[in-house]
């Protein structure tokens, strides 16, 4: 009955296998083996390749004719002679001997003698052209029936590679293996950290870990709320909050050895982005010396699989979100509930909302647009206060702008404040994060001074050019009141953010970024199992912000950073919940096509600095772990925090790391890996001996990536079509008049498809370069310069 052959062993990884693709392997192994053997219909079967390799086979046969012959015993007790490219087959039913050219004239339907496998030389000896090519053929046992159509096997010429090595190399390239090592090192460092014998216990010690001296002060006005927090101003003018009791060991409580060790760990953690972005490609190129074929196959599969999975993810979950928003639109935009109806959900609650708009040199009409969108809410006058987070370094212009806006919107909000972030504060570089950190403290001071109930205050952070949906704040109050009171301080609320306010004026390269960013964020919000980060415009309770010490001014990506900080300091309990009423804002815009593209590049470089949060995560883990270990007995008021909670958080945190890797690392290495595979391919073509038949490898590894890339292209077409649906939902909120290319959906889609085709590769290459630059900046700089991208200037409106 039909038997399967297994052909080929070469020095090291250079075997040629004649085999069928196993049909019942686990999915992962099947995906990897798909690189090695495609279906017979792929056109690369043994029979199909017979003619075009006949001449080359005969030449190789003549060159090997003088080599030593090997003698092996057949199953029937008769000998088969293999060597010099020929095989003499003896059958028990026939005494006739046939001499075949091997491997090129061999008849795949006549079972040959079973040969003992030849162990190939190991390591990098595959590059040694003086070593002969080894072939190996084995057959399935008698009685095995082929599952192929017609029951006839068609054999493929493929290069042998170890599945185990492929899996390990893929884990290194992803880089799951590196993250595992980093986590092990984190635990080791954590176990070596210990508090000093005379360490003070108390909440104030945590402030010193951020470089601020906690000293006693005069109470500004203490108030015990349902979250039992107390706020005062210290003698140094710093805001102190007893609710801020993070589960981490303060650096000045450590022993001298622990301080020195942790300092070295912080330096090492700063290098992690560079290790992931630059170290992994270098390691893979180094491993290409002993494992050239495996590295080539692993990188080829990984890059195509990542592009494929990202396209599928957006197509499935962004499509789900679009359907939900479309259904909501069809029944009419959700009418905002009256303030009395929202409050009736919990008669004892009167939710006060503060919207913080940090800004620097923003056009006054752009900020006015954001304020008008907030004022649309039916609860604006009774429940919403606005904070204009100005920069003092802007001078008198900031004061004049704030006073103008306060006068223009007088009576439309419950309250309006203007805060002025002072320049040259220690560890406080200029930027949105530092402005927001200052404004947060001013809001807390104002709330305490006015005897407001701190437990029922919700903060919304927004870019100054954000236009809210008219129902957003009503939905936010409703979600807050419907959440279990014990969980309200463990939630962050996020609406979909679409950068389409100036979509009609965006150049094609910017449109590509707008499409992919919008659809990626929408997909993450609609994936019920996603690890979500707050993005651009988001909301959280004042209690949660107080419990983690507010925003950190020195970390430039304030949205992702705040989400990670809340996750860590609540031991993994904080989650991001979607509110599917979209917010729209502007992309950077300047005068002229090239200036606008350059402005978007400036913004991309700033966003890429969020890579620093990978370092922050590993900096914080040892402090939290050490605190949990040294306080597991319950001293220092540990309460419900426990070592078990830490391990639960660290385990779930692996998914957070995967999300960070997918956002930053993968974008940074995709182009590098593509370049590496090209180098490896041409190096093998140049240096491999011709009898290695390296073309077999390229032929067999082309099928799976091509299939994945075709599927990815289909997903991209589908995603671009869905974006047209998003545009139609947002069309009334987009500035400017749409020309004819936007009015017809088919023409609009074709316009965007051409943009993706022309500018997509350049866009993603630019993202990769910005990631490289960010990784180097995290490793070499102590603080980052906040580059302000220009935004549009609007005409004055009444």
C-alpha positions, 0 to 999 in steps of 0.5 A, a space after each residue: 500500500 502507499 508508503 511515504 518517503 522521507 528524504 534527505 539529511 544534509 550536513 547540519 540543517 541541510 537534509 532534503 525530506 520527501 514527505 507528506 504534510 501530517 494532517 493531525 498535528 497540533 495547530 502550532 506544529 502544523 503552521 510551522 510544518 506548513 512552511 516545509 511542505 505545501 499541498 500537492 496542488 501547490 505545484 512543487 511536487 516531486 513529479 512536477 519538478 522532475 523535468 527541470 531538475 533532470 539535467 542537474 541531477 545527472 551532473 551531480 550523479 557523475 560528480 558523485 560516481 566515484 564516492 564510496 557506496 553504502 550498503 544497507 539491508 532491506 526489509 526482505 533481507 535483500 540488499 540495496 546499494 545507495 551511493 553516487 546518486 544511484 539506487 539499485 532496488 531489489 524486490 522479493 517478487 522480482 529478480 530484475 534490478 532497476 538502476 535509477 537516477 537518484 533523487 531525480 529519476 526515482 519512481 515514487 510509486 515503487 517502494 524502495 528499500 528502507 534506509 537507515 537514517 544518516 546522522 548529519 554533521 551538527 552546527 554550522 558545518 552546513 556551510 562547509 562545501 567540502 562535505 557531501 550532501 546526504 539523502 535519506 528515504 524512509 517509507 511508512 509501514 505496510 498497510 498505511 493507506 494514503 489520505 490523498 485524493 486517489 490514494 496516490 502520493 506525490 512527493 515534495 523535495 524539501 529541506 529538513 529542519 527541526 520543529 523543536 528548533 523552529 519553535 524555540 527560534 520563533 520564541 526568541 524572535 517574538 520575543 517570548 523567551 526574552 520576556 521570560 528571562 526578564 521576569 525571572 531576573 525581576 523576581 531574583 532582584 525583588 528577593 534581594 531587596 529588603 527594607 532597613 531595620 529602622 525603616 519608618 512605617 506609614 503612608 508618607 514614606 511612599 512620597 519619598 520614593 518619588 523624590 518628594 520629602 513628606 513632612 507634616 503640614 497644616 491641614 488645608 481642610 480635612 474631610 473624611 469621605 466614604 473612601 476615608 481619605 485626608 488631604 493637606 498641604 505640607 510645609 514645602 507646599 506639596 499636596 499630601 494625601 493619606 489615600 495614597 498608600 501604594 503597595 511598594 517599598 520606598 527607596 529610602 527605606 531600603 538597606 544600602 545594598 538594596 539601594 545600590 542593586 535597585 539603582 543598577 536594575 533601573 539602569 538595566 530596565 532603561 535598556 530593555 527597549 533597546 534590547 528588544 528592538 536591536 538585540 533580538 535582530 542581532 541575536 537572530 542574525 547570530 543564530 543564522 550561522 548554525 541554523 540558517 534555514 531555521 532562522 530564515 523560516 522562523 522570521 519569514 513565518 513570524 513576520 507574515 503571521 503577525 501582519 495576518 493576525 493584526 489584520 484579522 483582529 481589526 477586521 473582526 473586532 473593529 467590525 463588531 464595534 462599527 455594527 454596534 455604533 451603526 445600530 445606535 445611529 439607526 435608532 437615533 443618537 442616544 439622547 442624553 438623559 436629563 440630570 434628574 434621571 441620571 441622579 435618580 439611579 442613586 438618590 444619594 449620589 450627586 456625581 460631580 465631573 471635572 474635565 481637565 484640558 491641558 494645553 500649550 499654545 492651542 488656538 483659542 477657537 480649537 479649545 472653544 470647540 471642545 468646550 462647546 461639545 462639553 456644554 451640549 450635555 444636559 448635566 453640564 450646568 449642574 454637574 460638570 466643571 472645566 479645568 483649563 490647564 494652561 502653561 505659565 511659560 506661555 506668559 500673558 497670552 495664557 492668562 488672556 486666553 483663559 479669561 476670554 474662555 471663562 467669560 465666553 462660557 460663563 454660566 454653561 458649566 458648574 464651575 471653571 478653573 484655570 491652572 498655570 503649570 509653573 516652569 522649571 520644577 524639579 523632575 517636571 519636564 514640560 508636556 501634557 503629563 506634567 501639566 496634567 499632574 499640576 492641574 490634578 493637584 489644583 482640582 483636589 485642593 479646590 474640591 477640599 476647600 469647597 467641601 465637595 464629596 471626594 468619593 463622587 467626583 469623576 475626572 475626564 482627561 482630554 486633549 484640548 482639541 477633543 470634541 465629545 459626543 453629546 451623550 458622553 458625560 451622561 453615559 459616564 455618570 450612568 456607568 459610574 453609578 451603575 458600578 458597584 461602589 467597591 469597584 468604582 475606584 478600580 475603573 477607567 472609562 474610555 470612548 472610541 477616539 477618531 482622529 477625523 476632525 480635519 479628515 478632509 484636509 489630511 494628506 494621503 500618508 496621514 490618512 493611512 495612519 488615521 485609518 489604522 490607528 482608529 480601527 486598532 483602538 476601536 478593535 481593542 475597545 470591542 474585544 471583550 478579552 483585550 488588555 486595554 489602555 486609556 488613550 488620549 481622552 478617558 475618565 476615572 474616579 478621583 478616588 482612583 487618581 488619589 490612590 495612585 498619587 495622580 499623574 507622573 510628570 516625568 513620563 511623557 505618554 500620560 495616557 498609557 502610563 496612567 493605565 499601567 500605573 493604576 494596574 500595578 498599584 492596585 495589584 491588577 484590579 483596575 480595568 478599562 471599560 468602553 463607552 461606545 459614544 465616539 470622541 473626535 479630534 484633530 491630527 497635526 496640521 500645518 501649512 502645506 502638504 509636506 509641512 503637515 506630513 512632517 507635523 504628523 512625524 513629530 507626533 509619531 516620535 512623541 507617541 513612540 516615547 510611550 515605549 518607556 512604559 515597558 521600562 517603567 513596568 519592570 522598574 516597579 515590579 521589584 518594589 511591589 514584590 519586595 513590599 508584598 514579601 516583607 509585609 505578608 504577615 500583615 504589618 504596616 497595614 497591608 490589609 487585603 494586599 498579599 503575596 498571592 495578589 501580587 502573583 495574580 497581578 504578575 501573571 495577568 500582567 504577562 498579557 499587558 506585556 504582550 500588548 506592549 510588545 505588539 504595540 511597540 516591539 513588533 512595529 520596531 522589528 518588522 522591518 528589521 526582520 524583513 531586512 534580516 531574512 533578505 540578508 540570510 537568503 542571499 548569503 545562503 545563495 552565495 555561500 551554500 554549495 549547489 548540492 545543498 539545493 537551497 532553492 527547495 527551502 525558498 520554494 517550500 517557505 514561500 507558500 505559507 507567507 504568500 497565503 498569509 499575505 494574501 489573507 492580510 490584504 483581504 483583511 486590509 481591504 475589509 478594514 479600509 471599507 469599514 473605515 468608510 463606515 466610520 467616516 459616514 457615522 462621523 461625517 457631520 462632525 468633520 470640518 470643511 466641505 467634502 469634495 466629490 471623492 468623499 461623497 461617493 463611498 466607492 470612490 472614497 474607498 478606492 482613494 484610500 486603497 491607493 493611499 495604503 498601496 502607495 504610502 502604507 509601507 512608508 508609513 509603517 517604516 516611519 513608525 519603525 524608525 520612530 520606535 528605534 529612536 524612542 528605544 535609544 532615547 529611553 536608554 540614554 536620556 533621563 527625561 524627554 523633550 515634549 515636541 509640540 505638533 502644530 494643530 489647525 487654526 480655526 476661524 473665529 466663531 460666535 
